[in-house]
Amino acid sequence: MHKILFISHLYPLPTDPFYGMVVHRQALELKNLGCDVRIISPILNIPKGVSKLKKKWTNIQKIESKRDLEGITVYHPKTNPLVAKYLPHKAGLYNFNKFKGLIDEVYSEFNFTHVHAQTALTNGSLGLEISRKYNVPLITTVNGTDIDHLIYRNKQSLINMKKVLKESDAVTTPSIIIKQKLKDRLRIDSNFIGRGIYLNHTYSGKTALEEKYRNKFIILSVSKLIQSKGINMNLIAISKLPAQIRDNIKYIVIGKGPQESELKKLVEKLGLNNIVEFKGFQEKNKVMEYMFICDLFSLPSWQETFGLVYLEAMSHGKPVIGSQNHGVDGIVKHMVNGFLVEEKNIDHLSYLIDFCVNNERVIKHLGNNAKELVENNFTWEKIAVKNKNLYEEVNKKL
C-alpha cells in the first residue's frame, strides 16, 4: 500500500475551510483508492502580542498541532512568518531543521513510502530534505505562484527551485499552461495532472431561477472580487455592446472581495444597473443552481493556477470564457468547448460576448463538448487515479 506524505501549507483550516481544498480533495480520493495519506501543513507562529491585532491571527494560534479532517491526519507545525514571507528560498531547510522531531515521529508511526510536495519552493525544499533523509521518492507539484512569481523573487529562489525539481523523482503541473511555462523557463519536463470536481455536485432539475430570468441571456461570474479576476472587463465589454443586445443580457456576479464597491460604482457609471446583479457570497448548492441556468460563464482572469469554477460551469454544459495563457487555457479550447480571450483585451471580450448572444446553437454545441470533457477527464476520482499511477511509475524507476 502506498503511504503518501503530503507537504502543503495550503490546506483547509478551521479558520478557512476552503483554503487549499484542492489538496484535501486529492488526499481524500487517494484514500478511497486504498492509499494512506497524511499531511504536514505548516502554519504561521505569530507572537501573542501581535496575534491580538487580528482575529484571524488569534484563531490560527488556537489550531491544534494534530487533528483529523474527514479521516485524514493533519499535522500543523508552526513556522516563522518572517522567514516564510521574506526568505522563501530558505524556508524549506529552516522548517526541516525546526520540524525534525515531528518528522521523525510521523515516520516512526506512518513509515511513508512517498513524499508529495504541493508547491515547488518552500514545500518542495522541505520535501527534498525529508526525501533524502528517509530515502523515499519525492514528487513535486509546480503551481502558478512558483513559476510566475517565486522564480523571479531573487536569484537564490530560482536556484533552489531548479534544484528541487531536478532532484524530484517526478514533477507534476496542474495546468497545461504551467507545464509549458516550466518547460520554457526552466527546461524541466512535467506530468500534467489537473484538478477535478465532483459530478454529484452538479445541479439538475427545476429551479425558480429559470422563471425569474426567462427570456434573458444569462452571463455568470463566480469569484473573489479582486482586480485580476477581470470582472471590470466583463462590465466594460457588456457596456460596449449595441443597446438591443445589451438590454437582453442579465449579468450575475457571485462573490465578495475588496473590489466590490469599486465594481458597483463602475456599474453606475456605465449605466448597467438594470443589467448587473451582485449576489455576494452564496452557498455551493446555490452557486451550482446559477450555473445550471446561465448561458455563458465569463471570468477573464489573468492570474489562475487552474480555476475549478470553470470546470463546474463546464460540467453544467456551459461554454466558458477564460484568458489566453492562463488557468484553463489548454483545457478550454477556443471554439471547441469554450472561448479564450486575449489577455486584458476588452474589445475582444466584447466581441466574444456578442458572438455568444447571437449564436445559440454554436454555444450549446460548445457547452456539450465542455461537459463531455469534464466528465471524462476532470473528476476528483480520475485525478486520484492519475496521481496513484504516477506513484507506481516512480516506484518502477527506483
N, C-alpha and C positions, 0 to 999 in steps of 0.2 A: 504493500500500500504506500502511495506517495504521501509524505508528510511535508507540507509546504509551510515555510515561514515567510509571511508577507512582511516587508518593511515599508511602512507608509505613514507619513504624517497626515495624509488625507484619509480620514476615517470618521464615520458618524460619531458624534459626541452627544451626551445628554443635553448639552447647551445648544447643539446644532445637529439635529438628527439627519439632515440631508447632506451634510459636509462629507465628501468622499464616499457617497453612497455607491458609486460605480465600483469601487474596490470591494466594498462589502458584498455586493451582488456577485462578483466573481468568486469570492470566498464561499458564499452560500451554495452556489451551484457546483463548485468543485467538491464541496462536502456531500452534496446529493449524488455525485458520481463515485463516491467511495473514498475520496481523498480526505486526509485530516489537515486542517488549516488553522494556524494560529497567527496572530498579528502583533507585531511590535509597532506601536504608534506613538511616537514622542509627542509630548505636549509642552507648552512653554512654562517654565518655572518663574513666575512673576513674583517679586518680593511682596510681602504682606502690605507694606505701606503704599506701594504703587498699585497693587491689585485692587485696592479700595476705590481707586479713581474711576473704575469702570465695572459695572455689574457683571459684564461678560467675563472679565479677568477674574473677578471674585469667584464666579461659578466654575471656571476652569480649574482653579486651585482645589475645588471640592471633589473633582473627579477621582474615583478610586484608581489605584495603581494597577489593579487587575479586575476585570469584570467579564461578564458573559453577555454577548449580544446575539440572540437567536441561535444559540448553540455554538458560537464562535468565541473562543477565548481571546481577549484583547488585553495587552499589557500597555500601560501608559507611563513609561519613564519620563522624567522631567528634564528638559534641556534648557540651556542658557539662551534667552531670547535675543541677546546682543550678538552671540555667535551665529544663531540661526538667520538673523536678518542681515548682518553686515559682513559676515565671513562664511558664506555658504560653501566655499571651497575647502574650509577647514572643519566644517560642522560634522562631516561623516566620521573622521578619525576622532574628533573630540567626543562625539557620542559613543563611539566604540569603547573608548577608554573609560568613559563615565558609566556605561551600561554593562561593563564586563560581568559583574556579579549576576545581574538579571539574565544575561545571555547564557551564562553557564547553567543557571537554574533551569531555563527553558530547555536547553539541550539535554540536560540530565533526565528530565521527565518526558520530553517530547521526541528527542532524537530525530530532528528534522532531516529530511533527505534532499531538499532543495531550498534555496533562498530566492525569493522573488521580490526585487526592489521595484517599487511602483513609480519612482521618479529616478532620473539618471544621476543627479549630482549628490545632494545630501543623503537621500535614501540609498542611492547606488554606492556611494563611498562606504557607508556603514555596512551595506550588504556585502561588499567586496572583502572587507576585513573579516566578517563572520564566515564567509565562504572559505577564505584562506585558512582560518584557524581550525575549522571543523572539516575541511576537505570535502565540501559538498558543492554541487554546481550552483552557479549564480545566473539567474535570468533577470534582465533589467528592462524596464519599460521606459521609453522616452516620450515625454509629454510636450505640449506646445510651449510651456514656460521654459523647459530645458533648452529646446532648440532655437526659440525665438528671442529669449532674454538672457538666461543664465550663461550661455557660452560667450556672451558679449559683456558680461559683468566685469571681468578682469581676466588677465592672461592665465592666471592660475586656475580659474574656474574652467576654462577651456581645456587646459592640460589635464586636470583631474577628471573631467567628464570623458575625454578621449580614453584615458587610462582605464576607467571603469568599464566602458563599453568594449574596448578591445580585449579586456580580460574576462568579460562575461562569457558564459557558455552559450547564451542566446540573448538576442536583443529583440524586443517587440515594440511596435508603434501602434497607437490606437486609431490612426487615420492614414490614408494613402498619401495625403499631402505631407504629413510629418515624416513618413517613410522616405519620400523623395527629398525633402529638405535634409534629412540625416545623411542620405547618400551624397547629395550635392555639397554640403558644407563640411562634413567630417569623413566622407568616403567610407561610411560604415553601412553594411547591409543589415536589414532587419526583417522580421516576420510581422506582417500586418495582421493584427488581431483587434478587431473593432470593439465597440461597446454594444450593448443589447437592450432590449426591452422585454417585458412580459406581455405576451399577446392577450392574456386573460384580463389585462387592464384596459384593453381597447373597448370603447363604448359601442353598444349596439342597442337597437330598439327604438322606442318612441321617446320624444322629448318635447316639452313645451317650447323650447327654443326655436324649433322649426316653424311654428306658427308665428312666434314673435318676430322673426326675421324673414318671413315669407316675401318672395319677390325681390330680395336684396342679394347682391353679390358680397359674400362674407369673406373678408381678409382677416386673418388672425395672427397675432404675435404673442408669444409667451416667453418672458424673460425677466431678468432683473433689469430695472430701468437705469441703465448706465450708458454712457456715450458710445462705447464700442459695439453695442448691440444693433445700432442703426435704426432705432425706432423713429428718430427725427427724419432720417432719409425716407422712410415709408410715408411719413406725413407730407413732406415736401413733394415727393413723387406723385402722391394722390392729388395734391393741390394743382399740379401741372396738367392734369387730365382735362379734356373738354367737359363742360358742365353736364351734358346729357349722360356722360359715362360716370363722372364723379358722383352725381346725385343718386346713382343706382347702387353705390357702394356703402357698406357698413364695415368700418374698420374697428375691430375689437382688440384691445391691448390688456393682457393679463400679466400682473406682476407689480412689484413695488421697487423703489430704489431712489437714490439721491437725485436723479434727473426728472423725477415725476412732475414737480411744479414747473420746471422749465419746459417740459413737453406740453403741459396743459396750456401754458402761455402761448406756445407755438401754434397750438390748435386754434386759439382765439385769434391770433394774428393772421393765420391762413384762412380763417372763416370756415373751419371744418367742424364746428360744434355739433351740427346735425348728422355728421358722418362718423365721428370718432367716439368710442365709448371706452373709458378706463375702468376696468373691473377690479383693480387691486389684486391682492392675494386671493387665490381660490384653491380649495382643496383639490387633490389629484383627480377624484372622480368627476368633479365639475369641469376641470380643465379638459378631460377626455370628452366630455359632453360637447364642449365648444369645438373641439377638433372634429367631432362627428358631424357637426352642422356647417362647418366652414367650407368655402370653395377653394381657398388658397391660403397656405401658411407662408408668411414672409418674414424672414429675420436675416437681413443683410449684414450680419455681424462680421467684423474683421479681426476678432480675437477669440477663436474657438479651437479647443483641442479636438473636440468631436461634435457635441451638441445632440443630446438624446432627444430633445424636443422635436428635432427634425424627423427622427425615426418614429416618434409617437404619432406625428401628423401623417407620415407616410403609411403607417400601419392602418390608418383610417381611410386609405385610398385617396389621399390628398397630395397634389403636387406642392412642392416647397420651392421657395427662392432662398438660396444661400449665396455667399460671396465666393468668387473665384479664388483659388489658392488658400482657402481656409476651411477648417472644420470638415464639413461633409463633401467637399469637392472630391470627386473620385468615386464616391458612393452615389451622390446625386450627379447624374449625367445630363448635361444640357439638352433639352428637347427629347430626352429619352424617358426619364422618370421625374423630371423637375426642371428647374432653371438655375443657372449660375450668372449672377450679375457681376459686372466689372466692379472691383473694389471701390467703394465710395462714389460710384458714378450714378448720380441721381437721375439723369436723363435716361440712362439705360434701364434703370429700375422702373421708371415711369412707363417706358415703352413695354417692358415685360408685363406690368400690371394691366396695361391697356390691352395687350395681346390676350391675356388670360380672360378678361371680362368678355372679349368678343369671340372667343373660340372655345365654347363649352365642350364640344366633342373631343377636341385635342386634349384639354386638361383632364377630362375624365379618363382618357386613354393613358396619359402620363401617370395619373393617380393610381390606376390599376397596376401599372408596371412598378410603381413605387411600393405598393402593398405587397406584391409578389416578392420583390427583392428583400424586404424586411422579413417576411415570414420564412424565407428560405435561408437567410444568412445572418440576421441580426437579432436573434433572441438570446437571452442570457444563457439558456440551456446550450445553445450551439456555441456560444463564446467559451463556455466552460470546457466543452469537448475539445475545442482548438487549443486551449491552454494545457489541458491534460495531455493531449497528443504531443505538444511541444516538450513537456517534461519527459515524456517517454523517448522522444528523439534525442534529447540531450543525454539521457542515460546510455543510449546505444553508442554514442560517440566517446564515452569515457573509457 
